Each structure stands twice: as structure tokens, then as C-alpha cells.
Amino acid sequence: MNNLIKLLLVAFAAALISVLLTILILKNKYDKRLSDFQDSVLKKQRDEVQNIYQTMRAWRHDYHNHMQAIKALLSMGKKEELSEYLDNLEKDLDSIDIAIRTGNVGLDAILSSKVSIARKNNIEVNCTAKVPADLKISDVHLCAIVGNLMDNAIEACEKITEGSEPRFIRIYIGLFKSQLYISVSNATCEKHRRRLSELVTSKLGEHGFGLRRIDKLAEKYDGYVNRKNEPGIFATEVMLPL
């Protein structure tokens, strides 16, 4: 009987160790996938911002050429051609200018990049954002939250056939009840209300990680995430203590 009990205890211990090892392996795999996703998101954001600055530097490099062309058109009295030339320059500059001033350089860069991408995809964007100089959340994590929110909003709008329904994204970032309040709402092609749990689990791949990343970061800073899913519109609110 004692031998049987010992054998059972050994078998139980072996099974327990096996389960724990399996959990550890799965956790390590998940952590690796999450880490890879985070790295890819940060690289994507860095590349987008770098592209803006490269374009701005190229525009500055061409400044003298633009001035010469303008002077030439003026000297020839070609007012219509000059007006058209200046209009094109203005459009070009508007497309690359970091026009969003939030008070946080990192947030300025990521918002300007994402808004530029959205507008190039014929998505109407309305953005109001202002943050205090001192924040509890790090700049990297703030940019990760906003970047993921914008990526998901842009993806949802791109699924709407152009001309069939309005494509839009509304962004508001500011102070509310002594907390940093982030709201991103966007048009969707969903015609019926879906359970949020169904929506989150249906977003596989990097977008699923993106949703979980937002939740994890909000939890890290004792914040709160609220998602609202209505026909034709999806909204996410994030509240972060200051």
C-alpha cells in the first residue's frame, strides 16, 4: 500500500511538473509573440515619422529651386501659372507638415503620421488633442496606445467602399476629471451591433495583440478602457490617471 501511494504521489508530481512546464512554455511563446508585435509596431511608427522628416528635408532642399521657379514666373508675368504653382506647393507642404501640436513631441509625431496616412486614404479626420507636460504614463506607452487605436480605426475605415458611406475618424485627447482622456471613434461597415467580447476575439493576428496591448497598458497605469460598438460606428475611450 505504501508503495502504491508513493507511485501515485510520484505520478501526480510528474503530471503537475508537466502541466507547469507546458504553461511556462506557452507563456514564453506568448510573451515572445507580444514582444515581436510591440517591436514591429514601434518600428512601423518610427518608419512613418522618419518618412515625414525625410520628406520635409527634401522639401527644404528644393526650396531654392522653388524660389527660382517663382521668380521666373513673376518676371514673365505668368500670374495664372504662378498661382497654380503656389497652390501645388501649399498642398505639398500641408501633406507633410506636423500640424498637430499636443504639447508632447512624441504624440505630435505619431498623430501627425497617422492622420496623414488616413487622409491619403480619403478618410476624413477631426483631431483635437492637448496633453499636460507631466504625465504618469511614459511617452513610449502613450504613443503605443494612440498608435494602436489609430491603426485599428484606419483599418476599419478602409473596409468601407469609397463613396458608399462616409469614412471618418474622430480623435479627442485632453483632461477630464483629473485624468488623461483619450477617445477615438471611427466609421465601420458593421451594420449590426456585436458583443465586444466577440469583436475582440475575432480580431486575430497583430490587431488582436493591439487590442490586448491597449488593455495591458491601461491596466499597468491603473487606467480604464471602454469600447462602444454601435451600427456604423466604433469608439474606444481610455482613461489614465495623471
Secondary structure, DSSP 8 states (H G I E B T S, - for coil): -HHHHHHHHHHHHHHHHHHHHHHHHHHHHHHHHHHHHHHHHHHHHHHHHHHHHHHHHHHHHTHHHHHHHHHHHHHTT-HHHHHHHHHHHHHHHHHH------S-HHHHHHHHHHHHHHHHTT-EEEEEE---S--SS-HHHHHHHHHHHHHHHHHHHHTS-TTTS--EEEEEEEEETTEEEEEEEEE-S--S---HHHHHHH--HHHHHHHHHHHHHHHHTT-EEEEEEETTEEEEEEEEE-
